[in-house]
């Protein structure tokens, strides 16, 4: 592979509300048995990218734990492998990562030491499958300086939380605005970029001198008129999970058989850390409809249009509707949960009632759990 | 202490299930394989050097074990090693018996210069701390310790029986006795002082079909070695027959199973290549079952153990059955009391497990218990009706079923390579 990978996973998102209070968005559990970053990592691995750096900063404990061994994504190699870069204090720098460009700049030695001619940059909070080789081939064919993978959003989707792109017929980028209030275009940047490695080093060093730290506003947007920037349109499934609504919707998308087939039954596969849980168990009284259930769950009652993550216990006479129950949650008897996201490792007392009235309610209950 | 795990047996009493895989590699409990239990016991007991002796159909076993990652047995020193029979300059022979297999791998054991060797077999379902057994062995200054389990006297005649005194010192043995003098059954798990084992193996090397229970243990006893019986009282299940295999699976779906896989303590590890959650469709009904990862259930499932990646079609009803990894069950199928092995395809509108119970004509002692057994990667065409005590293996077509029926007690085994 002619490229090294960088996954930006340091971000926090206010729009994730309480869900991001204990973990970076990239570490967010998703679709029952995965973490958000698994998709970027699996794509890297399946595209035969040998060396991948993950840049973390915000609340990285959960993420570091997930990445504690790189073998699950096939990165346990002598050549290359998975590098996790947390911010560190060095002789000439004691800053946190002040932005995405700064995060890469602070690890510029990593980039300088590699021999691969290209760099693939992506973020850890998007759910998609992609062969980065196709983007790289396109990048080379267009003789581009930077290639940005972009996607046409449906009308009504919140285009205003992304970078919006306008291209000419040749796919050369004419305009790039970050999170505009009003926009004509519905083509957005997916946050996946291909850059020549030396070009990237040069741009990062120059920005650092100028005291500019953000990759999008301070590099891509400023350079858009002097560098050859091209857009590569992807048409397959892609979703960013950095708001509560989109996180909820992305999970629910997997109730659609076509989405599951695309991700799970077609090669290549998505990998994740394995944690040896027994098969899900359905006891008398369980009535599960249109739901995804992960391993380690024990179910004694009604579950509808919901996603149960790993190791969820559902007591008797409960009703769970249109909800997401994250890992290791204990739900006591006679509990009603509707339109909710239940935060992981929670314990819900028996006879409780939770309902999201307008929108999704986030439930985080830390009651005492009695374990027999 | 190092462990030697005997995993070369065919397990012929499992019939078509072990046609193309060794018994230790047969699926169990939705996502596991039988060998996961002794391997997990090893690592949970702190044994990180395990030799796995393979012989019969080792491919699945080799792929499953790999370098031992799922059990954390990928070690710089030790770890798991697969030991198939090999050619030697003076002689070349298969493993002719359990002890012979160990004898042929003396060199493997010697490179670790172990003080104790644990001999295990890869065909039992149990959780056991071998370290406790080793403590017992050391405490008694034993040369050989045999793990035993109290069984009901009437069943004792199916086992090798050990007769021990109050201090658990073994005085005598009986192999499948008519009138057992004790109810302590040998579990086929032994701890040897390596020196004693080595000496016995060399002394008995010319014994044909050299077996632990039949030859090595009596030899050690005859030489006046200190033999002790370690009593184990937990769950232990021999899944040697289709009936006991089916039963052991079904016990897992009890409300609080006697053999509980859901405890944090003493986890069982396995290699799983399917990790995504399972899906239950709006029309699905699942009751009293366990279901593995990535399964897609559109029909009705009662009292079943369903493996990973299984698809069960619309209008299909499955009861009291075991369906292994990757099998596809079509629409409007009815299945009762069946064991369906990995990657089978059951087409639409098939009915299985109907009619009277008739003893199996091919081999009554294997195919019984009212079960329908379908071997790996078999294919059953649409609109077929299959009776009880039957077995099917291979890619079958409509021509194999006169009038679209396989009557109770019949067997179809299509050998050879599928095209």
Interface residues (C-beta under 8 A of the other chain):
Chain A: X31 X32 X33 X34 X71 X255 X257 X260 X263 X264 X269 X270 X271 X272 X274 X276 X278 X279 X280 X281 X282 X283 X284 X286 X287 X288 X289 X290 X291 X292 X293 X294 X295 X296 X298 X307 X308 X309
Chain B: X29 X30 X31 X69 X70 X253 X255 X261 X262 X267 X268 X269 X270 X272 X273 X274 X275 X276 X277 X278 X279 X280 X281 X282 X283 X284 X285 X286 X287 X288 X289 X290 X291 X292 X293 X294 X296 X305 X306 X308
